[in-house]
Amino acid sequence: MTTENLISEIKKKKSFLCVGLDVDLEKIPSFLLEEEDPIFSFNKAIIDATQQYAVAYKPNTAFYEAYGIKGWKSLEKTINYLNQTYPEIFTIADAKRGDIGNTSSRYAKAFFEDLGFDSVTVAPYMGKDSVEPFLAFENKHTILLALTSNEGAYDFQTKKIAKEEVYKHVLKISKSWKNAQNLMYVIGATKAEYLAEVRKIVPDSFLLVPGVGAQGGSLKEVCKYGMTKDINLLVNSSRGIIYASKEQDFAEAAAGEAKIIQVEMKAILDGIS
Amino acid sequence: MTTENLISEIKKKKSFLCVGLDVDLEKIPSFLLEEEDPIFSFNKAIIDATQQYAVAYKPNTAFYEAYGIKGWKSLEKTINYLNQTYPEIFTIADAKRGDIGNTSSRYAKAFFEDLGFDSVTVAPYMGKDSVEPFLAFENKHTILLALTSNEGAYDFQTKKIAKEEVYKHVLKISKSWKNAQNLMYVIGATKAEYLAEVRKIVPDSFLLVPGVGAQGGSLKEVCKYGMTKDINLLVNSSRGIIYASKEQDFAEAAAGEAKIIQVEMKAILDGIS
């Protein structure tokens, strides 16, 4: 998917909501456990119910790997379902990969070509040649961990390299990498005060913002400091949406939660347009 | 496996060789492609042929994920074979994972409990709470990316935080994490001159050293600066061993290459004991 398509979907749907599909068998409605593939059944229902409010879905691969081969089958079915049924939806493999060149190429092939994701999250620690293999794929996007939303973000990311924080250095340096137009960045919503700083360095890049909702970030703050004229934001919510209910109505409940966020987004988008 | 077991195996085998199982179907002997599971057949033969010279095996998960579900099955069969046939061998899932707390727990469970690896490689960028879930597993080991062997290592890892390089900061900070006794570190062999610096900070930790052989590192240099009285080194070679031949004799050829390194190791170990 091109960046233009994504922007146009956001404008059309008046939403930049990304739904995180972090599926835990202990958290999904118990009656689904009788299904042949409970994870896929859950995802399908959640997707069908929330897709009108969301422009992106983000399965975190850890939750699928935790179930071994069965989990990978569920992941494969989920991405296939998204690509076939809602080709206009942007898909993110939240895999946080990154390795030496030829190995990163393997990951890139697995997520972009074989599974058919539009984007993948990548850790920058190993530098340029660990990220560029991902960037080489046309109309595929690499979402670089820059400033994450967890406590540990303060361990290294906000430390200063010479005069600037490591995450700013990551932002600046990565802009010069080959095919940098395919880069997006993860910026934790719980650090809205940093967003203005981020925008000084990457004014037009898409930012994937986790941590609104359950992790306590404010959508208004995120938009105030992170939004551009083309929006260039994807705001993710996982648990707050997909685990809204454990009953028969779980999908409607998820839709309800998604709608609440989307309505808030619409109000903001209407305000700037 | 406990650290003591690993050290005792190293002393017994007079080897601290780790064989990287980065299996590429285009690189394995073509006659194996007729087998039901060419990757597993290849790994089994390589393991059987080289195990007397090696104390550890390290499949890089990217190479398995690249083949989707089939690849995961091959990985599962490989680790099961290792655990059942050579329980004294140390196993490393070279997965370079790392995510927020509850997600890292998933990865830890997948690699330590479900697959049964002794250790996993983890990227430190997200800090303490992204690594500690791995550390919580008893007699399991977390190998933290500190100073990697690729070009991109100079992008961030060798940059200075205040007065010290990022990788040193990673070493120092990570020592204070809960269950830090389960930490090992990746230190690229192509940077032997840094090893002395590393040892000042982590004198007793195991270092996983990639890059000897194909990537040009020198075993002697690595030992000179990185070895301790308990050795505390694992030196990895992947391509140099497993792709020694594409013919019927590929396993013997791999054994031959492994032996060359092991003989060099033995000479060094005999010299210090």
Contacts between the chains, C-beta under 8 A, distances in Angstrom:
chain1	res1	chain2	res2	distance
A	22	B	103	7.2
A	60	B	99	7.1
A	60	B	103	5.7
A	62	B	97	7.4
A	62	B	99	5.9
A	62	B	103	4.5
A	62	B	104	7.4
A	62	B	106	3.9
A	62	B	107	4.8
A	62	B	110	7.3
A	63	B	103	7.3
A	63	B	106	5.7
A	65	B	106	7.0
A	65	B	107	6.6
A	65	B	110	4.5
A	66	B	106	4.2
A	66	B	107	7.5
A	66	B	109	5.5
A	66	B	110	4.8
A	66	B	114	7.2
A	68	B	72	7.1
A	68	B	76	7.0
A	68	B	110	7.2
A	68	B	114	5.5
A	68	B	115	7.6
A	69	B	69	5.7
A	69	B	72	5.2
A	69	B	73	6.1
A	69	B	76	7.0
A	72	B	68	7.1
A	72	B	69	5.2
A	72	B	72	5.5
A	73	B	69	6.1
A	76	B	68	7.0
A	76	B	69	7.0
A	94	B	99	8.0
A	96	B	97	6.8
A	96	B	98	6.1
A	96	B	99	5.4
A	96	B	123	7.4
A	96	B	126	8.0
A	97	B	62	7.4
A	97	B	96	6.8
A	98	B	96	6.1
A	98	B	123	6.4
A	99	B	60	7.1
A	99	B	62	5.9
A	99	B	94	8.0
A	99	B	96	5.4
A	100	B	148	7.2
A	100	B	149	7.2
A	100	B	150	4.4
A	101	B	150	6.8
A	103	B	22	7.2
A	103	B	60	5.7
A	103	B	62	4.5
A	103	B	63	7.3
A	104	B	62	7.4
A	106	B	62	3.9
A	106	B	63	5.6
A	106	B	65	7.0
A	106	B	66	4.2
A	107	B	62	4.8
A	107	B	65	6.6
A	107	B	66	7.5
A	109	B	66	5.5
A	110	B	62	7.3
A	110	B	65	4.5
A	110	B	66	4.8
A	110	B	68	7.2
A	114	B	66	7.2
A	114	B	68	5.5
A	115	B	68	7.6
A	123	B	96	7.4
A	123	B	98	6.3
A	123	B	123	4.6
A	123	B	125	5.0
A	123	B	126	7.6
A	124	B	125	6.5
A	124	B	155	7.8
A	124	B	156	6.7
A	125	B	123	5.0
A	125	B	124	6.5
A	125	B	125	4.6
A	125	B	145	5.8
A	125	B	148	7.7
A	125	B	156	6.4
A	125	B	157	7.0
A	126	B	96	8.0
A	126	B	123	7.6
A	126	B	145	6.8
A	126	B	148	5.1
A	126	B	150	6.0
A	126	B	152	5.1
A	126	B	153	6.7
A	126	B	157	7.9
A	127	B	150	7.0
A	127	B	151	7.1
A	127	B	152	2.3
A	127	B	153	6.0
A	127	B	154	6.8
A	127	B	155	3.1
A	127	B	156	5.9
A	127	B	157	7.3
A	128	B	151	7.1
A	128	B	152	4.5
A	128	B	155	5.3
A	129	B	150	5.4
A	129	B	151	4.9
A	129	B	152	4.4
A	130	B	148	8.0
A	130	B	150	6.4
A	130	B	152	5.1
A	131	B	152	7.5
A	145	B	125	5.8
A	145	B	126	6.8
A	148	B	100	7.2
A	148	B	125	7.8
A	148	B	126	5.1
A	149	B	100	7.2
A	150	B	100	4.5
A	150	B	101	6.8
A	150	B	126	6.0
A	150	B	127	6.9
A	150	B	129	5.4
A	150	B	130	6.4
A	151	B	127	7.0
A	151	B	128	7.1
A	151	B	129	4.9
A	152	B	126	5.1
A	152	B	127	2.3
A	152	B	128	4.5
A	152	B	129	4.4
A	152	B	130	5.0
A	152	B	131	7.5
A	153	B	126	6.7
A	153	B	127	6.0
A	154	B	127	6.8
A	155	B	124	7.8
A	155	B	127	3.1
A	155	B	128	5.3
A	155	B	173	5.8
A	156	B	124	6.7
A	156	B	125	6.4
A	156	B	127	5.9
A	156	B	161	7.7
A	156	B	166	6.7
A	156	B	169	6.7
A	156	B	170	6.7
A	156	B	173	7.6
A	157	B	125	7.0
A	157	B	126	7.9
A	157	B	127	7.2
A	159	B	161	4.4
A	159	B	162	7.5
A	159	B	166	7.6
A	159	B	169	6.6
A	160	B	161	6.3
A	160	B	162	6.4
A	161	B	156	7.6
A	161	B	159	4.4
A	161	B	160	6.3
A	161	B	161	6.1
A	161	B	166	7.0
A	162	B	159	7.5
A	162	B	160	6.4
A	166	B	156	6.7
A	166	B	159	7.6
A	166	B	161	7.0
A	166	B	166	6.6
A	169	B	156	6.7
A	169	B	159	6.6
A	170	B	156	6.7
A	173	B	155	5.8
A	173	B	156	7.6
